[in-house]
C-alpha cells in the first residue's frame, strides 16, 4: 500500500481541521480551536492507497509552514465560502511557494451549509480556476461533498 | 549508541529540557534503540516495527536527510521534531513543547478570534454602507420622480389655468375653452395613469396607431396662448398622412416638453415641428429661433437639474431628461441636432418599423353604414381601401387583384365569407373576419378555417386600425 502525503492549506478558521475530522473520524465540533504547527491523520482510501493527511496551521506571515509541505503528493486548498478574503490567502501562499502549482490539488469551498452567509461571486471561481482544477462546495458540519473531494484527489493521484 | 554529545548539548541549550523521545535507526532505517518515553508516548511496542508504519509523520519521508518540524501534534502531546542523519546512525528526537504550545495557541487563538470579529464587523459595515447607498439612490430617484411628475403636470395645468382665465374675462367662447380644458384634464389623467404604471412594473399599456400631425396640431392649440404672448409663430410641418404605432401618451409628453422648451427659450420668431423620413428612420425636428445653447451647457443638457440661465423662463431643467428617458423607452433617441445664437433644433429619431405603412385593404360588409364607417376609419390611417358589399363582389375583387389585408364580415346576406376562403387565402396576406356573435366556438372555428384574426362588433376605430397595423 502506498502512502500519499496530502497537505491541507488555507487561512486560519476556514475549517481545515474540521474537514479532516469529518473525513477521518466522521465527527464535527462547533468549537473553534486554532491549530498550531501540524496534526497528522491517516485514512485508508482503497487497497492500494493510504492518505497521510497533514493538517497545517492556518497560513500567517509568521508561520513557518514551508517545512510541512516537503514531499507533499497533493494539496487540498481550503477557503471559506462566507469569507471571500480567504481566497486572497491562497494567492499569497502560491506567491510564496510557486512550486505548489505543479502538485495535484483540489479546493474545498467550505461552510456551504451557512447558506445565508455565503458571499460568492463568479470572479472567485475565476480566481480559483487559476489555482486548481477542481473545486468542491463542502461542509465539514454536514459532511457534504467532503468524501467526494478527497476521492477526486485520489483519482488525480492514480 | 547514546545520542552524540554535540546534539545533546544543543537540545539542552535550546529547550532547557532533558527528557525527550529518542529513536535511533541504523543506516537501513531499522530501529536499533528506543527510549522508554518514545515507546510510551508514541506507542511503539518493539524494535521490530517498521518506523514508517509506526509513525505517520515519517510515512512518506526518505529518511536520507536531516529535517526539523516544529509543533508536531501527536495525540495529546506536542513536540518539536528533529531528524538528524549522522554517519553511523540516524536519530529521531521529539522534544515535548506542551507548555510553549499552550502559550502560543492561547495567543494565536485570541488573535484569530479578534480577527474573525474584525472581518465580521467589516462585512457588516460594508453591508450597511451598501444599504445606505441604496437608500440614498432610492431617495434621489423618488425626488426625481416627484419633480418629473410635477413638471409633466405643469403644462396641462398651465393650459387649464390660462383658458379658465379667458373664460372668466369672457374672452373666449365657452365651447372652445371647455374643449381645451377637458383635453388637458385628460392629459393630466393620462400622466397620473402613466405615473402609476411607472410604479407598477407589471403594468403595460398597449401601443396604438395615431397620427403625429394631428397630435402636433392639438399641442399647438394648447400652447397658442403662451406663443401669442411672445408673438411666436407655431408651425406644424408634419407629414399629414403619417401614422405610427407606438405609445401615444409618451409621444405626447415628449413633444409637449420639447415644444414647451422651444417656446420658453424663444423671445420672438417661430417654433416649427417638422417630420422627415430618411435612412430607415422617422426624424421629428423641433426647430426654434431662440437664444441657442452654449457649448459648455450642451454636455449637461440631458442631466437632471441643469438649466441654462439665459432666459427669464422658469423651470428646473428636468423636461429634457424626462423626454430623453421616454424616448429611450420608445426605442427612439433624442438629441440636439444643432444650435446657434439664432436658434436650436432638437431631433427625435424613431425606428422606421414603427411607422404604419400604407396598405391596400379589401373591406367587405353587407351593411352599408358599417362599410362606410370602417372605410373612413381605415382611410384616416392612410390606407388604400377597396370596398365590396356582397360575396360575389368580394370574389370578383379577389380573382383580379391581391391585397395586403382582407377585412370581411362573416355573414354576407345569405352567404358566409368562409365559403370562398380558398380564394381569400390565395389573394390576401392578412385575413381578418368580423362577427357580431363572437362565441368561443365560432371564434375557434374561424381560426381553424385559417383567418388570422377574429374581431367582434361593435368595433371602434382604434381596434380596427390596430388590427391592420
Interface residues (C-beta under 8 A of the other chain):
Chain A: X3 X4 X5 X12 X13 X32 X33 X34 X35 X36 X37 X38 X39 X40 X41 X42 X50 X52 X57 X58 X64 X67 X68 X70 X71 X73 X83 X85 X119
Chain B: X52 X56 X57 X59 X60 X61 X62 X67 X68 X69 X70 X71 X72 X73 X74 X78 X101 X104 X105 X108 X109 X112 X113 X115 X116 X119 X123
